[in-house]
Amino acid sequence: MEAASYTLHHHRYSICSIMVRYCIAIRGEPKSGMSEATFFEKEIDIFANEQLSEDFLCHVNPKGQVPAITTSSLDQPLYDSVTITHYLASLYPSLMPPSHRQLISSLIDLLHSINFFSLSFAGSKNGDPAGHIKQEIQRRLRKDVSPRYREALEYKLAVHEAEKVYGLGSDFVTKMISRTESLLFICQQNLPEGARWMLGLPQPSALDAHLVTFIARLEDAGRTNLVPPRLSTYCADARETEEWRRIMQGRKTAPGR
Ligand SMILES: N[C@@H](CCC(=O)N[C@@H](CS)C(=O)NCC(=O)O)C(=O)O
């Protein structure tokens, strides 16, 4: 049987894309009886609004976000980093070893109940990224576009209002900070003394891929004060690994930080 091949649509400074890229980098051995899959990367320049193109919205991700995976192995593209992670774990079991699957999955869900955009961009000196994308969607909607593209842009606008524009309100950001503190407290309790990886597992799991990226983003966005020292060391050690270096190529998780 021919090995499956996947195209990951991503952006180098997208936190959710980095989470998935790190999962792929640490994926380990394929499930027994399955052959190794091939992963190609396609960069979508979200800073130049490529995620708003008709092709991307209609054929890759109606939410107009990265990461997303397209493949001939599935009827539909896959999008949302948590959904993609579960799919990857079904192919590469060490991402969610059966003995710890439930805990890994619930901690990843808890982590993703935090709006990363709020913590990354609230009070940003680099303009208003949420407003900029909203204006671009509205600009395209004023043009003579095909009915399917109009519908796709209207859906994207609704998603964007709910997830991004709303996410920058100060009460909402305060709530996200408090969720972050609770999450990191729980995670620290699940990092046994002296352990390299969460839950004391011998190799990194999907939880490490999501958590390391999240902590790295907090630090790169100037929110180091939210990170307990032991988790900061845990993240710094992970950032020294060959897998992290390979995907990040010496970059931070956000530009110009
Ligand atoms: N819940 C989604 C969030 C994806 C997301 O918001 N991606 C951002 C980059 S981190 C994006 O594509 N932003 C461009 C936009 O919203 O138009 C996931 O976990 O994948």
PDBQT file of the ligand as one rigid body, heavy atoms in Angstrom, charges set to zero:
ROOT
HETATM    1  N1  LIG A 301      -8.935  26.800  17.111  1.00  0.00    +0.000 N 
HETATM    2  C1  LIG A 301      -8.050  26.906  15.975  1.00  0.00    +0.000 C 
HETATM    3  C2  LIG A 301      -7.499  28.316  15.922  1.00  0.00    +0.000 C 
HETATM    4  C3  LIG A 301      -6.719  28.571  14.641  1.00  0.00    +0.000 C 
HETATM    5  C4  LIG A 301      -6.323  30.020  14.504  1.00  0.00    +0.000 C 
HETATM    6  O1  LIG A 301      -6.930  30.920  15.083  1.00  0.00    +0.000 OA
HETATM    7  N2  LIG A 301      -5.278  30.255  13.688  1.00  0.00    +0.000 N 
HETATM    8  C5  LIG A 301      -4.779  31.594  13.500  1.00  0.00    +0.000 C 
HETATM    9  C6  LIG A 301      -3.248  31.580  13.587  1.00  0.00    +0.000 C 
HETATM   10  S1  LIG A 301      -2.731  30.968  15.171  1.00  0.00    +0.000 SA
HETATM   11  C7  LIG A 301      -5.145  32.102  12.118  1.00  0.00    +0.000 C 
HETATM   12  O2  LIG A 301      -5.252  31.337  11.182  1.00  0.00    +0.000 OA
HETATM   13  N3  LIG A 301      -5.325  33.412  12.001  1.00  0.00    +0.000 N 
HETATM   14  C8  LIG A 301      -5.713  34.050  10.778  1.00  0.00    +0.000 C 
HETATM   15  C9  LIG A 301      -7.170  34.466  10.821  1.00  0.00    +0.000 C 
HETATM   16  O3  LIG A 301      -7.834  34.300  11.873  1.00  0.00    +0.000 OA
HETATM   17  O4  LIG A 301      -7.659  34.967   9.802  1.00  0.00    +0.000 OA
HETATM   18  C10 LIG A 301      -6.945  25.855  16.101  1.00  0.00    +0.000 C 
HETATM   19  O5  LIG A 301      -6.687  25.356  17.206  1.00  0.00    +0.000 OA
HETATM   20  O6  LIG A 301      -6.364  25.481  15.061  1.00  0.00    +0.000 OA
ENDROOT
TORSDOF 0
